[in-house]
């Protein structure tokens, strides 16, 4: 308990020192801003060499990202159609097998077991195909994301070759920049320039 009290007092002491420095610093700046006639200069704060891009907005409006996303969705739909078609065909075979089994349509027990083994093998192959297509889609998405961000980063290197920004941040919904002055937001400009560059290719 004694240690807690000491820590609390130390924090208070630091806070008082910081406040003291801020107040004195503010007064000295105010004095520096006085003109010869005694009036204070109206100095507008300079823009910092920092900018940010809303990545969500950029990806929604960047044509290359839209095209890549549409191509990925098409591949996903094709894969899903292939799996669903295979699953329906397999279900039909299983139903047919069950019907034959109930009506004693197999000539022998061995024949029914062969048919069952064949259906189980097809089911396993379909599951393996589903896993393979899912993995391919994941890899395709990773490749697409890399291509999009490489494209954006390469553009930004060119865009900022004059070094007017020391830092260009990227933010997403619920990301690190919760509020920002619009004069630091270069999303629209970058999106338009990226789309113009793409239309020239």
Backbone bond lengths (Angstrom), bond angles and torsions (degrees), N, CA, C in turn:
res aa  C-N    CA-C-N  psi(-1)  N-CA   C-N-CA  omega(-1)  CA-C   N-CA-C  phi
1 X - - - 1.455 - - 1.529 111.32 -
2 X 1.339 114.24 -38.36 1.467 119.96 178.91 1.528 110.07 -64.11
3 X 1.369 116.27 -41.24 1.467 121.15 179.11 1.519 110.90 -62.99
4 X 1.320 116.37 -39.87 1.460 121.63 179.24 1.522 110.52 -61.78
5 X 1.331 116.58 -41.08 1.467 122.09 178.51 1.530 110.74 -64.47
6 X 1.342 116.50 -40.94 1.465 120.76 178.93 1.525 110.92 -64.26
7 X 1.343 116.05 -43.04 1.477 120.76 180.00 1.524 109.78 -63.31
8 X 1.339 116.04 -43.49 1.459 121.24 -179.57 1.527 110.65 -61.06
9 X 1.350 116.43 -43.83 1.470 121.64 178.86 1.528 111.35 -64.40
10 X 1.339 116.38 -37.88 1.468 120.33 178.79 1.519 110.87 -65.09
11 X 1.334 116.58 -42.07 1.460 120.97 178.15 1.519 111.05 -63.02
12 X 1.333 116.63 -42.25 1.465 121.07 177.89 1.525 111.38 -62.46
13 X 1.331 115.32 -40.16 1.468 119.60 179.81 1.527 110.69 -63.79
14 X 1.326 116.34 -42.66 1.470 120.78 179.10 1.528 110.21 -63.93
15 X 1.339 115.74 -42.24 1.471 120.42 -179.87 1.529 110.81 -61.81
16 X 1.333 116.87 -40.83 1.469 121.36 179.14 1.529 110.28 -64.69
17 X 1.349 117.05 -41.40 1.471 121.19 179.46 1.524 110.31 -63.41
18 X 1.358 116.27 -45.31 1.473 120.83 179.92 1.522 109.86 -61.10
19 X 1.327 117.23 -44.97 1.460 122.06 179.47 1.528 110.94 -61.56
20 X 1.325 116.02 -42.10 1.456 122.59 179.17 1.540 110.16 -60.26
21 X 1.368 115.70 -46.24 1.471 120.98 -179.84 1.520 110.66 -63.48
22 X 1.349 116.27 -42.90 1.464 120.34 -179.72 1.528 111.93 -62.99
23 X 1.336 116.31 -42.45 1.469 120.40 -179.24 1.527 110.19 -66.37
24 X 1.338 116.31 -47.05 1.465 119.26 179.98 1.526 110.78 -65.95
25 X 1.332 116.37 -40.44 1.464 120.90 178.70 1.514 110.84 -61.77
26 X 1.334 116.81 -41.03 1.465 122.05 178.88 1.516 111.50 -63.44
27 X 1.339 115.36 -39.89 1.470 119.47 -179.67 1.525 111.43 -68.12
28 X 1.344 116.38 -40.76 1.464 118.96 -178.64 1.526 110.63 -66.98
29 X 1.350 116.64 -35.89 1.467 119.94 177.65 1.517 110.18 -66.64
30 X 1.335 114.16 -39.31 1.464 119.09 -179.59 1.529 109.78 -63.46
31 X 1.343 115.71 -40.42 1.466 120.64 179.65 1.526 110.28 -65.71
32 X 1.356 115.73 -40.48 1.472 120.44 -179.82 1.521 111.17 -63.74
33 X 1.329 116.83 -30.53 1.463 121.03 -176.41 1.534 113.28 -83.25
34 X 1.308 116.61 -3.24 1.471 119.70 179.73 1.530 109.04 -72.97
35 X 1.297 116.72 139.30 1.472 121.08 174.26 1.515 108.94 -87.19
36 X 1.336 115.77 177.12 1.461 120.09 -179.77 1.517 110.99 -61.12
37 X 1.334 117.48 -31.62 1.462 119.78 -178.96 1.521 111.32 -79.82
38 X 1.356 116.64 -6.30 1.463 120.14 177.64 1.506 113.33 97.52
39 X 1.331 119.76 -5.63 1.469 120.93 179.45 1.526 109.76 -83.79
40 X 1.338 116.35 152.94 1.462 121.52 -178.88 1.516 110.08 -86.22
41 X 1.348 116.82 137.20 1.465 120.80 177.93 1.525 109.68 -71.55
42 X 1.307 114.79 145.08 1.464 120.76 174.84 1.519 107.37 -96.26
43 X 1.325 116.52 93.35 1.464 120.31 -176.54 1.526 108.98 -103.01
44 X 1.333 115.63 122.75 1.469 120.23 177.90 1.522 108.15 -80.86
45 X 1.326 116.11 135.10 1.466 119.41 -178.26 1.525 110.06 -65.98
46 X 1.319 114.66 140.73 1.458 119.87 -179.01 1.520 110.31 -77.11
47 X 1.350 114.89 151.89 1.456 120.79 177.40 1.527 108.69 -73.22
48 X 1.322 116.77 133.74 1.455 121.39 179.34 1.526 109.89 -73.85
49 X 1.340 117.85 152.23 1.470 120.29 179.78 1.535 111.60 -79.84
50 X 1.338 115.31 52.99 1.463 122.64 -176.38 1.519 108.21 -133.26
51 X 1.339 116.35 144.54 1.470 120.57 175.96 1.519 107.62 -142.40
52 X 1.332 114.89 162.40 1.465 118.04 175.69 1.519 110.27 -138.43
53 X 1.328 114.39 155.24 1.464 122.32 179.90 1.519 108.13 -124.40
54 X 1.324 116.32 130.64 1.460 120.55 173.34 1.531 106.65 -80.90
55 X 1.330 115.87 103.78 1.463 121.99 -172.86 1.530 111.28 -64.06
56 X 1.337 117.52 -38.41 1.472 120.81 178.84 1.527 110.26 -58.19
57 X 1.320 115.77 -49.18 1.463 121.23 -179.48 1.531 110.94 -63.93
58 X 1.325 116.50 -41.52 1.463 121.11 179.80 1.532 110.82 -60.74
59 X 1.336 116.85 -46.70 1.466 120.60 -177.67 1.533 112.25 -67.71
60 X 1.336 116.84 -30.95 1.472 120.38 178.47 1.527 110.28 -70.20
61 X 1.338 117.17 -34.16 1.469 121.14 -172.86 1.528 115.06 -104.96
62 X 1.323 117.94 -10.59 1.465 121.43 179.56 1.531 108.03 -79.09
63 X 1.329 116.86 118.34 1.473 121.86 -172.20 1.528 112.31 -60.69
64 X 1.329 117.45 -39.04 1.463 120.60 178.98 1.525 110.80 -60.73
65 X 1.338 116.40 -42.25 1.465 121.20 178.99 1.526 110.43 -67.08
66 X 1.350 116.68 -40.00 1.470 120.50 179.01 1.526 110.71 -63.50
67 X 1.342 116.38 -45.04 1.472 120.59 -179.96 1.526 111.37 -63.19
68 X 1.331 115.81 -44.33 1.474 120.63 -179.69 1.523 110.74 -63.57
69 X 1.333 116.39 -39.96 1.462 121.16 179.84 1.524 111.10 -66.62
70 X 1.330 116.55 -41.02 1.468 120.74 178.51 1.529 110.78 -64.52
71 X 1.329 117.14 -39.76 1.467 121.29 178.19 1.527 110.61 -63.91
72 X 1.339 116.21 -39.30 1.461 120.73 178.77 1.530 110.93 -67.08
73 X 1.334 116.58 -41.45 1.475 120.61 178.10 1.525 110.54 -61.95
74 X 1.338 116.45 -39.98 1.476 121.17 178.68 1.525 110.11 -62.42
75 X 1.337 117.32 -44.06 1.464 120.96 178.39 1.529 110.97 -63.18
76 X 1.337 115.46 -39.66 1.461 119.99 179.28 1.533 110.63 -65.00
77 X 1.328 116.68 -42.17 1.463 120.93 178.25 1.527 111.22 -63.94
78 X 1.347 117.51 -41.59 1.475 121.95 178.66 1.529 110.48 -62.58
79 X 1.344 115.44 -42.97 1.467 120.07 179.72 1.523 110.83 -64.31
80 X 1.351 115.18 -43.15 1.466 119.84 -179.76 1.524 111.13 -64.36
81 X 1.342 116.83 -39.39 1.467 121.48 178.26 1.529 110.49 -63.32
82 X 1.321 115.70 -42.37 1.465 120.89 179.36 1.531 110.73 -61.42
83 X 1.322 116.56 -45.08 1.469 121.23 -179.48 1.533 110.43 -67.90
84 X 1.333 116.98 -44.15 1.471 120.22 -179.32 1.524 111.82 -63.77
85 X 1.348 116.46 -39.77 1.465 120.82 178.06 1.529 109.82 -63.48
86 X 1.338 115.89 -46.01 1.469 120.79 177.93 1.523 111.77 -61.58
87 X 1.346 116.33 -39.40 1.473 120.69 -179.53 1.524 111.08 -66.83
88 X 1.349 116.93 -39.01 1.473 120.11 178.15 1.533 111.18 -65.67
89 X 1.335 115.77 -43.31 1.469 120.35 179.14 1.526 110.75 -62.82
90 X 1.314 116.40 -40.99 1.459 121.33 178.86 1.533 110.59 -64.87
91 X 1.344 115.59 -42.32 1.471 119.63 179.19 1.532 111.13 -62.45
92 X 1.328 116.41 -38.39 1.475 120.62 176.90 1.524 110.79 -62.62
93 X 1.330 117.19 -42.30 1.459 121.46 178.75 1.529 111.00 -64.95
94 X 1.325 115.93 -39.70 1.471 120.11 178.91 1.532 110.90 -65.65
95 X 1.338 115.16 -41.44 1.477 119.40 177.90 1.525 110.90 -63.97
96 X 1.326 115.74 -42.05 1.469 121.19 179.10 1.525 110.72 -63.82
97 X 1.330 115.90 -41.76 1.464 120.64 177.81 1.530 110.58 -61.76
98 X 1.327 116.10 -44.51 1.463 121.03 -179.86 1.534 110.74 -62.91
99 X 1.322 116.14 -41.08 1.478 120.41 179.68 1.528 110.63 -63.26
100 X 1.358 115.64 -44.99 1.465 120.06 179.00 1.527 111.62 -62.89
101 X 1.336 114.68 -39.43 1.470 120.15 -179.22 1.525 110.47 -63.51
102 X 1.338 115.74 -44.49 1.472 120.34 -179.29 1.533 112.11 -67.24
103 X 1.330 117.44 -29.40 1.472 121.60 -178.61 1.530 112.70 -97.38
104 X 1.335 116.69 10.63 1.467 121.77 -179.48 1.532 111.43 51.33
105 X 1.339 115.97 44.19 1.468 120.90 -176.80 1.525 112.78 -83.17
106 X 1.325 117.45 -12.73 1.465 120.04 179.33 1.521 109.90 -80.59
107 X 1.315 117.32 139.13 1.455 122.13 -178.07 1.534 111.74 -68.63
108 X 1.335 115.17 -30.04 1.470 119.00 179.66 1.526 109.71 -150.21
109 X 1.318 114.23 164.61 1.475 120.53 176.89 1.526 109.73 -63.34
110 X 1.346 114.97 -37.58 1.466 120.46 -179.91 1.530 110.84 -61.38
111 X 1.313 116.38 -39.89 1.472 121.23 179.30 1.524 110.99 -65.31
112 X 1.329 118.12 -41.26 1.476 121.57 178.86 1.526 110.67 -66.45
113 X 1.326 117.69 -36.90 1.472 121.90 178.56 1.535 110.94 -67.61
114 X 1.323 115.87 -38.38 1.476 120.16 176.88 1.527 110.97 -62.18
115 X 1.339 114.42 -43.60 1.474 120.07 179.06 1.526 110.75 -63.93
116 X 1.319 116.29 -42.35 1.471 121.05 179.52 1.530 110.80 -64.23
117 X 1.349 116.14 -42.60 1.470 121.09 179.13 1.532 110.29 -62.38
118 X 1.334 115.42 -40.45 1.474 120.75 179.08 1.534 110.76 -62.37
119 X 1.336 116.26 -44.15 1.474 120.71 179.56 1.531 110.66 -64.56
120 X 1.331 117.15 -42.62 1.471 121.00 179.54 1.527 111.22 -63.50
121 X 1.345 115.56 -36.74 1.468 120.13 178.26 1.525 109.83 -66.09
122 X 1.322 117.40 -41.99 1.468 121.48 178.12 1.525 111.02 -63.76
123 X 1.328 115.60 -38.00 1.473 120.28 177.95 1.524 110.58 -63.35
124 X 1.331 116.46 -43.35 1.469 121.12 178.33 1.530 111.01 -63.93
125 X 1.342 116.48 -41.64 1.471 120.87 178.86 1.529 111.01 -62.82
126 X 1.348 115.81 -38.38 1.462 119.88 178.93 1.531 110.93 -66.55
127 X 1.328 116.64 -40.29 1.474 120.85 177.78 1.535 110.56 -64.13
128 X 1.335 115.65 -40.30 1.468 120.33 178.66 1.529 110.82 -66.20
129 X 1.340 116.04 -39.63 1.468 120.19 177.65 1.529 110.60 -64.09
130 X 1.327 116.18 -41.63 1.473 121.51 178.45 1.530 110.39 -60.02
131 X 1.343 116.17 -45.75 1.470 120.91 179.71 1.534 110.54 -64.61
132 X 1.336 116.52 -40.80 1.467 121.89 -179.34 1.530 110.86 -64.70
133 X 1.336 116.58 -46.52 1.466 120.37 -179.95 1.531 111.33 -65.25
134 X 1.335 116.18 -39.06 1.477 120.26 177.54 1.518 110.96 -62.10
135 X 1.340 116.68 -43.03 1.462 121.87 178.72 1.528 111.21 -64.09
136 X 1.331 115.84 -41.48 1.474 120.67 178.57 1.528 110.75 -62.31
137 X 1.342 116.53 -39.46 1.472 120.70 179.21 1.523 111.09 -66.42
138 X 1.330 116.48 -39.66 1.477 120.68 178.13 1.532 109.59 -62.61
139 X 1.342 116.19 -45.31 1.467 120.27 179.33 1.527 111.17 -64.77
140 X 1.337 115.72 -39.03 1.464 120.50 178.77 1.528 110.51 -63.98
141 X 1.331 116.22 -40.27 1.462 120.06 179.18 1.526 111.10 -66.01
142 X 1.334 116.54 -41.75 1.471 120.53 177.87 1.528 110.46 -61.84
143 X 1.340 115.42 -42.94 1.468 120.83 179.44 1.534 110.02 -63.67
144 X 1.334 115.88 -42.19 1.464 121.27 179.42 1.534 110.68 -62.85
145 X 1.344 116.05 -47.32 1.472 120.72 179.80 1.528 110.91 -59.06
146 X 1.347 115.44 -41.97 1.462 119.56 179.95 1.529 110.90 -64.30
147 X 1.339 115.91 -42.00 1.470 120.26 -179.54 1.530 110.66 -64.06
148 X 1.342 116.59 -41.41 1.469 121.05 -179.77 1.531 110.23 -64.54
149 X 1.338 116.40 -48.69 1.464 118.84 -176.56 1.529 112.21 -72.15
150 X 1.335 117.55 -29.92 1.474 120.07 172.73 1.521 109.52 -63.43
151 X 1.329 115.33 -43.79 1.467 120.84 179.10 1.528 110.83 -59.75
152 X 1.328 116.39 -45.52 1.471 121.43 -179.25 1.532 110.42 -66.62
153 X 1.326 116.81 -45.99 1.470 120.49 -178.16 1.524 111.81 -65.17
154 X 1.344 116.94 -40.49 1.465 119.93 177.47 1.527 110.92 -63.26
155 X 1.341 114.95 -39.82 1.465 118.97 177.95 1.529 110.43 -64.65
156 X 1.341 116.80 -45.09 1.467 120.57 -177.80 1.528 112.09 -62.87
157 X 1.342 116.65 -33.92 1.472 120.23 176.83 1.530 109.74 -62.32
158 X 1.327 115.86 -41.11 1.472 121.25 178.16 1.528 110.53 -71.44
159 X 1.326 115.89 -44.02 1.461 123.24 -178.39 1.534 111.48 -60.13
160 X 1.329 116.01 -36.03 1.465 120.86 -175.33 1.538 112.05 -107.84
161 X 1.341 116.51 25.56 1.463 118.20 -178.64 1.522 112.34 -67.89
162 X 1.329 117.24 -19.84 1.469 120.12 176.18 1.530 111.81 -81.36
163 X 1.336 116.77 0.80 1.478 123.49 176.71 1.529 112.95 59.29
164 X 1.333 117.24 31.72 1.470 117.66 178.58 1.523 111.90 -71.25
165 X 1.352 116.20 -21.74 1.466 120.35 175.95 1.526 109.33 -114.13
166 X 1.321 115.46 129.07 1.462 119.67 174.07 1.523 110.07 -79.06
167 X 1.339 114.82 -24.58 1.456 120.05 -174.56 1.524 109.81 -148.59
168 X 1.347 117.12 129.05 1.461 121.47 172.57 1.523 106.53 -119.70
169 X 1.313 115.28 115.31 1.463 121.39 -176.91 1.522 110.64 -96.40
170 X 1.322 115.67 153.75 1.460 121.32 172.88 1.511 108.22 -116.57
171 X 1.328 116.41 135.56 1.462 119.41 178.86 1.520 109.89 -131.93
172 X 1.320 115.39 152.77 1.463 121.63 176.77 1.523 107.89 -127.35
173 X 1.322 116.97 173.49 1.464 120.68 178.99 1.529 108.50 -58.06
174 X 1.331 115.00 126.05 1.463 119.82 -178.48 1.520 112.83 73.57
175 X 1.350 116.67 15.76 1.466 121.30 -178.51 1.514 112.66 -82.69
176 X 1.330 116.04 -156.77 1.462 121.13 -173.03 1.527 113.36 -75.19
177 X 1.346 117.40 -29.82 1.465 119.47 178.63 1.532 107.86 -97.65
178 X 1.304 116.20 104.66 1.462 120.37 -178.78 1.526 111.44 -86.54
179 X 1.318 116.63 -32.83 1.466 122.43 176.40 1.522 107.79 -141.47
180 X 1.313 115.81 142.67 1.459 118.81 177.85 1.514 110.62 -155.33
181 X 1.317 116.43 143.49 1.461 121.47 177.56 1.523 108.74 -64.29
182 X 1.331 116.88 136.30 1.468 121.88 -177.21 1.529 112.85 -60.10
183 X 1.324 117.35 -24.58 1.465 118.62 -179.24 1.528 112.12 -69.33
184 X 1.346 116.83 -15.03 1.460 120.87 175.81 1.533 111.99 -95.53
185 X 1.336 116.21 -7.46 1.462 121.20 -176.50 1.533 110.00 -88.48
186 X 1.336 116.67 112.53 1.474 120.75 -178.11 1.537 111.21 -108.96
187 X 1.337 117.02 16.75 1.471 121.40 -175.51 1.521 112.59 -56.83
188 X 1.328 116.81 -51.60 1.467 121.04 -175.66 1.531 111.03 -63.74
189 X 1.325 115.95 -44.52 1.473 120.47 -179.70 1.524 110.76 -61.05
190 X 1.339 116.40 -47.11 1.469 121.05 -178.78 1.533 110.55 -64.76
191 X 1.340 117.16 -42.26 1.471 121.00 179.36 1.521 110.89 -60.84
192 X 1.326 116.40 -46.90 1.469 120.77 -179.81 1.525 111.64 -61.92
193 X 1.329 116.45 -43.09 1.462 120.40 -179.55 1.531 111.45 -67.48
194 X 1.333 116.74 -38.63 1.468 120.51 177.18 1.530 110.40 -62.70
195 X 1.335 116.51 -43.75 1.475 120.54 -179.44 1.529 111.16 -67.88
196 X 1.341 116.38 -36.95 1.476 119.79 176.89 1.524 109.95 -63.82
197 X 1.327 116.12 -43.20 1.467 120.36 179.80 1.529 110.84 -63.12
198 X 1.345 116.41 -38.39 1.451 120.51 -179.39 1.528 111.93 -69.34
199 X 1.331 116.44 -37.80 1.468 120.62 -179.31 1.531 112.14 -66.45
200 X 1.341 116.41 -22.55 1.464 120.59 179.85 1.533 112.34 -81.18
201 X 1.339 116.39 -16.38 1.477 119.84 -177.65 1.514 111.17 -76.00
